[in-house]
């Protein structure tokens, strides 16, 4: 039960945080659409999206090549039955692209009706926050994959193995100490 809750929290926390901040922005009527510096912010967001997406595209071959060389990376990919790592990468890339498109469309906010402008603005706030949080989640998993050495993993496994008594020996010990 705890594992299932942890699984759903891991998958949903970026959306929950982004949604919570969006609700606060909406309730407090925070609106930057008339700010004169918004153009620079939008250009910066598009640049940030591009850099992160480029980095994700560049690091993927490294991680895939480690799949054949590192016991730990191979182990992680074998145990990832639900393909979470691939799902995390796909949704991060998709959100980055959507955020870049929305950021570019925000440049045309002067030509939009008030209702459309609000929808685009709130979508931009949500996708910007979501992309940053998804990027953090994705990068933290990548950093673990890249920097975790096989020796560290084997040491951890050895410690676990050394404290576990084999079942055959456990039966013998139970009989002996009755």
N, C-alpha and C positions, 0 to 999 in steps of 0.2 A: 504494500500500500504506500509506504513512504517512498519507494523507488518510483512508483507511478506519479506521485505528486511532484517529486523532484524532476522527473522527465517533463511534465507539463509546465512547470515553472521555468525550466531551462528553455523550452520552446517559446513560451509566451511572454516572458518578462520584457523583451524589447517593445512589444506591442502595448503592453499594459502601461509601461512608463511613458511612452509616446502619447498614448491616449489620455493619460492623467494630465500631462503637461498641456495637451491640446484643450482639455476641459477647462483648465485654469486660464489659459489664454483667452478662451471664449467667454468665460464668466467675468473676467476682469476687463474685457473689451480692449485687449492689447492689440493694436493694429499699427504695423510699420509700413503699410502700403503707401502712405503719403510722405514718408521720410525721404529726404533728399539723398541720403547715403545708401539707400536700398539697392541702387544699381551696382555699387561696388560689392555689397554683400552677396548679391545674386551671382555676380561674376566670380567671386571668391568661392561660393558654394559649387558652382560648375567646375571650377579648377580643382577643388578638393575632391569632388566626385571622380573626376578624370584621373587624378593621381592615384586614388585608392583603387579604382577599377584596374588601372594599369599595373599597380603593384600586385593585386590579386591574380591577374593574368600572368604575371612574371613568376610568382612564387609557386603556382600550381605545378609546373613541370618539375621543380625542385622537390616538392613533396611527393609527387608521383614517382620520381626516380628513387627517393628514399624508401619507397614501399618495397622495392626489391633488395635494398642494401641494409636496412635497419630492421632488426627483429621487433623492436618496439612498434615502429610504424606499421609493419606488416601485421602485428598482433592487433593493433587498434583497428585497422581496416577489416580484419577478419571478424572481430567482435562487434563491429558496427552493423548489426543486422538490420536496423531501421534506416540505414544510410543517412544519419543525421548530418555528418560532415558535408556530404554532397548537397543535402537540402540547405544547410546553412550557407554554403557558397552560392548556390543558385539564387536564394532569396536576397542575399546581400547584393549580388550583381544586379538583379532585377530592380531592387529598390534604388540602387545608385543610378541606374538609367532613368527610371521614372522620376527620381528627384531632379536629375539634370534637365529633363524635359519640362517639368513643372517650373523649375527655376528660370529656364529660358522663356517660358510662356508668361512668367511674372513681369517680364520686360514690356509686355503688351497690356498691362493692367489698366492703362489710361483709356484703352479702347473697349474695355469690358463693362458690362452693366454691373451695378453694385452687387447683385446677388451672385453673379458668376465670379466676380472679383473676390468676394468673401469665400466662396467654395474653393477657388484656386489658392487663395492665401492660407486657409486652414489646411488644405491638402499639402501645401508647401511646408508649413510648420511640422505637420505630422511626418511627412516623408524625410525631411531633413533630420529630425531627431531619431527617427527609426533607422535611417541609414547609418548614423553615427553609432548607435547602440549595436546594431547588427554587425557593423565593422569591428567594433570592440570584441564582440562575442566570437566572431570568426577568427580574428587575429589572435585572441588568447588561446584558442584551440590550435592554431597553426604554430604559435610560439612553443607550445607544449610539445607538439610533434617534432619540430625542428631541433629543439634544444634538449630533449630528454634522450639520454644516451642509453644504449642497450645494457651497459654495465649497471647503471642506476636501477633499471627495471629488473635485471637479473638479481641484484642484491636484495631488492624488495621481495622478489619471489622466493629467493633462498631463505630469507627470514621467515616467511610464511610457511615454507615447507618444513623448516627445522622444528617448528613448534607443533606440527601435525604428526600424530602417530598413525602409521598405516593401519588399515582396518584389520588385517590378519594379526598384526602384533597386538592391537587393541583387544581382540578376542582372547588371545593368549594371556594377556595381563588380567583380564576380567576373571578368567578361570583360575589363574594362579592366586589371586587375592580374595577369592570367595571364602 
